[in-house]
Amino acid sequence: MARLEIREVPGKGRGVFALDPILEGTVIEDCPVIVVPEDELQLLGSTILSNYFFRWGPCEDEAAVALGYGSLYNHAREPNAIYVRKYEARLLSFVSIRPIAAGEEITVNYHGGFGDRSPPWFEEA
């Protein structure tokens, strides 16, 4: 597993950074998730966790709060990592899609898809 560090990022809050270089295709972190069922999703949206959960399930009608550093990876339209939902294992795997330098912030596209450059639901810093 990659050595990681949390740092403050101006305009974004906290972010995840690589302490050592990470090669393309490396599993950066496997994060267990707490699944929030559909009937509780609206409640989650009224808490501080509303900015930290992932859509979950085949129909994305549930939510998942990632443990570890999983809910702290920041968004980028051109990220250096992706997240992969593993429903049965209740895991989110963060995987590098290009080499990441030591000291570089690790980012993902919150839309989850390759090449999705649509704007997120929040104002980008």
C-alpha positions as CSV (number, residue, x, y, z in Angstrom):
1,M,0.0,0.0,0.0
2,A,1.2,3.5,-0.8
3,R,2.3,5.8,1.9
4,L,-0.1,8.7,2.2
5,E,-0.6,11.9,4.0
6,I,-3.4,14.3,4.6
7,R,-2.7,18.0,4.0
8,E,-4.8,21.2,3.8
9,V,-5.5,22.3,0.2
10,P,-6.4,26.0,-0.3
11,G,-10.0,26.3,-1.4
12,K,-10.7,22.5,-1.0
13,G,-10.1,21.6,2.6
14,R,-8.2,18.4,3.2
15,G,-6.7,16.3,0.5
16,V,-4.7,13.1,0.2
17,F,-1.0,13.2,-0.9
18,A,1.5,10.6,-2.0
19,L,4.6,10.4,0.3
20,D,6.5,8.2,-2.3
21,P,6.2,7.9,-6.0
22,I,3.2,5.7,-7.1
23,L,3.4,3.8,-10.4
24,E,0.5,3.7,-12.8
25,G,-2.0,0.9,-12.1
26,T,-1.1,0.7,-8.4
27,V,-3.9,0.2,-5.8
28,I,-3.4,3.2,-3.6
29,E,-5.9,2.3,-1.0
30,D,-8.7,-0.2,-0.4
31,C,-11.3,1.5,1.7
32,P,-14.0,-0.4,3.5
33,V,-17.4,1.4,3.3
34,I,-20.4,1.9,5.5
35,V,-23.4,1.4,3.3
36,V,-26.4,3.8,3.9
37,P,-29.6,2.3,2.6
38,E,-31.9,4.1,0.2
39,D,-34.5,5.0,2.9
40,E,-31.8,6.8,5.0
41,L,-30.0,8.6,2.1
42,Q,-32.1,11.8,2.5
43,L,-31.1,11.9,6.2
44,L,-27.4,11.6,5.2
45,G,-27.9,14.6,2.9
46,S,-28.8,16.8,5.8
47,T,-25.6,16.1,7.7
48,I,-21.9,17.2,7.3
49,L,-21.4,13.8,5.6
50,S,-23.4,15.1,2.6
51,N,-20.1,16.2,1.0
52,Y,-18.3,13.0,1.7
53,F,-20.4,10.0,0.5
54,F,-20.4,8.0,-2.8
55,R,-23.4,6.8,-4.7
56,W,-23.7,3.1,-4.1
57,G,-25.4,0.0,-5.5
58,P,-26.2,-1.2,-9.0
59,C,-28.9,1.6,-9.3
60,E,-26.9,4.1,-7.2
61,D,-29.9,4.4,-4.9
62,E,-27.8,3.9,-1.8
63,A,-24.8,5.7,-0.4
64,A,-21.4,4.7,1.0
65,V,-19.2,6.5,3.4
66,A,-15.6,5.4,2.8
67,L,-13.4,4.7,5.8
68,G,-9.6,5.3,5.7
69,Y,-8.8,8.3,3.5
70,G,-11.5,7.3,1.0
71,S,-13.8,10.3,1.6
72,L,-10.9,12.8,1.5
73,Y,-9.7,12.4,-2.1
74,N,-10.4,15.7,-3.9
75,H,-12.0,16.1,-7.3
76,A,-10.2,16.9,-10.6
77,R,-11.5,16.9,-14.1
78,E,-8.2,15.3,-15.1
79,P,-7.4,13.1,-12.1
80,N,-4.4,10.9,-11.5
81,A,-6.5,8.1,-9.9
82,I,-9.9,6.4,-10.2
83,Y,-12.1,4.7,-7.7
84,V,-13.6,1.3,-8.3
85,R,-16.8,0.2,-6.4
86,K,-16.6,-3.4,-5.2
87,Y,-20.2,-4.0,-4.0
88,E,-19.9,-7.5,-2.7
89,A,-16.8,-6.8,-0.7
90,R,-18.1,-3.4,0.4
91,L,-14.9,-1.7,-0.7
92,L,-13.8,1.3,-2.7
93,S,-10.5,0.8,-4.4
94,F,-8.4,3.8,-5.4
95,V,-6.1,3.0,-8.3
96,S,-3.5,5.3,-10.0
97,I,-4.2,5.9,-13.7
98,R,-0.8,7.5,-14.3
99,P,2.4,7.8,-12.3
100,I,2.0,10.1,-9.3
101,A,5.0,11.9,-7.9
102,A,6.0,12.1,-4.3
103,G,4.3,15.1,-2.8
104,E,1.6,15.2,-5.4
105,E,-2.1,15.4,-4.4
106,I,-4.0,12.3,-5.4
107,T,-7.3,13.2,-7.1
108,V,-10.3,11.4,-8.6
109,N,-13.1,12.5,-10.9
110,Y,-16.2,12.6,-8.7
111,H,-18.4,11.5,-11.6
112,G,-16.5,8.2,-11.6
113,G,-16.1,7.8,-15.3
114,F,-13.1,8.1,-17.6
115,G,-13.1,11.4,-19.5
116,D,-16.2,12.8,-17.9
117,R,-15.3,16.5,-17.9
118,S,-18.8,17.8,-16.9
119,P,-18.8,20.2,-14.0
120,P,-19.3,18.9,-10.5
121,W,-22.3,19.9,-8.4
122,F,-20.2,22.3,-6.4
123,E,-18.1,25.4,-7.3
124,E,-14.6,24.3,-8.2
125,A,-11.7,26.1,-6.5
